[in-house]
Amino acid sequence: MSANEKYATMEDVARLSGVSKGTVDRVLHDRGDVSEKTKQKVLKAIKEVGYKPNIFASILSMKKKYRIVAVIPYFQKGEYWEMVYDGIMMAESQGKSLNIDIEIVYYNQFDINSFRASCSNTMALEPNGVLIAPIYKEETTKLVRELSKSDIPVVYIDTRLENTEYLAYYGMPLYESGYLAAHLLLGSMKKCNVVNFNIDRGDAPPNDSMLNRHRGFLAYVKDHDIDCEVYDCTMQPNDFLYNIQLFDRFFRENPHISHIITLNSRAYMIAEWMEIRGVKDKVLLGFDMLKKNLEGLRKGYVSTLIAEKTSVQVHQAMGAIMDYLIFRRRPALKDNYVSMDILNKYNVDFYVTGSGNNSVLIGSGFETE
């Protein structure tokens, strides 16, 4: 459309068809008593003038309300799930303009009963759409099947359950990220010893994201004929002193191990131990742009981080649900993989997280957690 052209309005349609605006509105929304002859006149006029209804105005005038429920773990400041929360909040103002309310249902990620309660709470809220990270596979599958019965769209983040009905997935390609991690950590080595530090999940099942990354890591070792012994050791998620003693004991008993990986977001735990003990002969690779991970990277204790724009991808995931609710439009891709960004101390201060008006330069002094 050129600058001199104007959009056709409902008044134009009414004038051309010789009826009132109210009649045009009834034809557009298929309501009220309109004769077939009048209906055809209005439809012909719509086609001739190229009228396109203002969808957003129609949504607001209908005053239909939607509710999206996001199911995520409780978190402490600076943890990975805070970045997920930030992405949800980025979508909140957009949702309000479309009559969409956003509710967050929290649970303890290390307690299956807490997650079960969150599933019940989610259903009680009668959502129109659900965002979820499927930490508990069996329970999530039950929830998603229940939602599917009512045609309620589900979008996965962090990982996905392939044998369920879901609208979209937004996240890192997990197997490939483990493969990449092995390449970055081991390079062209033909013989090595590596320790992988996991998080103790108590009675909770292993995290599917970490399992897929671990498979990718081992696949790289096998594909490249690396004689590599991988030790697995378990950290406590919230016990600093226990972890310090754990690292002391492990490396005292295994001084030959110089390569360390965490397939989770807690690389900073090892980095803090390295700083306290003055350890400089270890190579540590981790995941995610937590503030403490970035501090360890800048100081040289974390050698490499594989990062993703978590808050942005969650914002996109929320947008996919909104798009489906308002326009019944599915994402172009069902599985939306985000880039695996490689950060080290030389490029971290020039890395931009976000997009458009939400872009933040990490080295600018703004917190990125």
KANORJO-V212779 format. One record per residue. N is the residue number from 1. RES is the residue in one small letter. PHI is phi in whole degrees, 0 to 359 (NA if undefined). Layout:
n=<N/N>
res=<RES/RES>
phi=<PHI/PHI>
//
This chain:
n=<1/2/3/4/5/6/7/8/9/10/11/12/13/14/15/16/17/18/19/20/21/22/23/24/25/26/27/28/29/30/31/32/33/34/35/36/37/38/39/40/41/42/43/44/45/46/47/48/49/50/51/52/53/54/55/56/57/58/59/60/61/62/63/64/65/66/67/68/69/70/71/72/73/74/75/76/77/78/79/80/81/82/83/84/85/86/87/88/89/90/91/92/93/94/95/96/97/98/99/100/101/102/103/104/105/106/107/108/109/110/111/112/113/114/115/116/117/118/119/120/121/122/123/124/125/126/127/128/129/130/131/132/133/134/135/136/137/138/139/140/141/142/143/144/145/146/147/148/149/150/151/152/153/154/155/156/157/158/159/160/161/162/163/164/165/166/167/168/169/170/171/172/173/174/175/176/177/178/179/180/181/182/183/184/185/186/187/188/189/190/191/192/193/194/195/196/197/198/199/200/201/202/203/204/205/206/207/208/209/210/211/212/213/214/215/216/217/218/219/220/221/222/223/224/225/226/227/228/229/230/231/232/233/234/235/236/237/238/239/240/241/242/243/244/245/246/247/248/249/250/251/252/253/254/255/256/257/258/259/260/261/262/263/264/265/266/267/268/269/270/271/272/273/274/275/276/277/278/279/280/281/282/283/284/285/286/287/288/289/290/291/292/293/294/295/296/297/298/299/300/301/302/303/304/305/306/307/308/309/310/311/312/313/314/315/316/317/318/319/320/321/322/323/324/325/326/327/328/329/330/331/332/333/334/335/336/337/338/339/340/341/342/343/344/345/346/347/348/349/350/351/352/353/354/355/356/357/358/359/360/361/362/363/364/365/366/367/368/369>
res=<m/s/a/n/e/k/y/a/t/m/e/d/v/a/r/l/s/g/v/s/k/g/t/v/d/r/v/l/h/d/r/g/d/v/s/e/k/t/k/q/k/v/l/k/a/i/k/e/v/g/y/k/p/n/i/f/a/s/i/l/s/m/k/k/k/y/r/i/v/a/v/i/p/y/f/q/k/g/e/y/w/e/m/v/y/d/g/i/m/m/a/e/s/q/g/k/s/l/n/i/d/i/e/i/v/y/y/n/q/f/d/i/n/s/f/r/a/s/c/s/n/t/m/a/l/e/p/n/g/v/l/i/a/p/i/y/k/e/e/t/t/k/l/v/r/e/l/s/k/s/d/i/p/v/v/y/i/d/t/r/l/e/n/t/e/y/l/a/y/y/g/m/p/l/y/e/s/g/y/l/a/a/h/l/l/l/g/s/m/k/k/c/n/v/v/n/f/n/i/d/r/g/d/a/p/p/n/d/s/m/l/n/r/h/r/g/f/l/a/y/v/k/d/h/d/i/d/c/e/v/y/d/c/t/m/q/p/n/d/f/l/y/n/i/q/l/f/d/r/f/f/r/e/n/p/h/i/s/h/i/i/t/l/n/s/r/a/y/m/i/a/e/w/m/e/i/r/g/v/k/d/k/v/l/l/g/f/d/m/l/k/k/n/l/e/g/l/r/k/g/y/v/s/t/l/i/a/e/k/t/s/v/q/v/h/q/a/m/g/a/i/m/d/y/l/i/f/r/r/r/p/a/l/k/d/n/y/v/s/m/d/i/l/n/k/y/n/v/d/f/y/v/t/g/s/g/n/n/s/v/l/i/g/s/g/f/e/t/e>
phi=<NA/282/294/274/274/236/289/292/244/297/299/299/295/298/295/291/270/73/232/278/300/299/293/301/298/294/292/300/255/52/222/83/264/234/293/297/296/295/301/293/299/294/297/295/295/301/293/293/270/70/288/236/300/282/298/295/296/296/299/293/292/286/56/281/255/236/226/254/250/255/252/222/288/302/213/258/304/93/275/306/290/293/293/296/302/301/295/296/293/299/272/296/294/298/296/300/292/248/63/248/266/244/245/247/251/261/208/277/293/259/227/296/293/296/292/300/296/294/295/297/295/297/296/295/282/51/287/263/199/225/252/207/256/281/293/259/296/296/291/296/301/298/297/295/296/294/294/297/300/254/56/266/291/239/242/267/232/76/206/222/252/295/269/230/276/215/285/195/231/232/172/285/289/291/302/295/292/292/297/297/301/296/298/290/280/258/56/260/299/251/214/198/231/229/248/252/266/264/254/292/257/62/275/288/291/303/289/298/299/291/297/294/296/297/298/296/299/293/296/298/302/291/297/253/50/268/280/231/262/253/268/247/224/246/266/268/293/221/227/301/295/301/293/301/294/299/295/304/294/298/281/291/277/227/294/282/273/244/248/233/224/239/275/249/263/253/303/300/297/288/299/295/297/300/292/298/270/69/279/231/253/244/249/242/239/217/233/82/269/294/303/293/296/293/297/297/293/297/280/92/278/268/283/212/241/262/245/220/275/301/297/292/293/291/301/295/296/296/298/295/294/299/300/290/294/278/248/56/253/274/300/301/240/285/255/251/272/269/290/258/269/260/245/221/292/272/242/299/283/242/272/257/250/108/207/60/291/266/293/226/279/302/282/277/101/278/288/248/282>
//
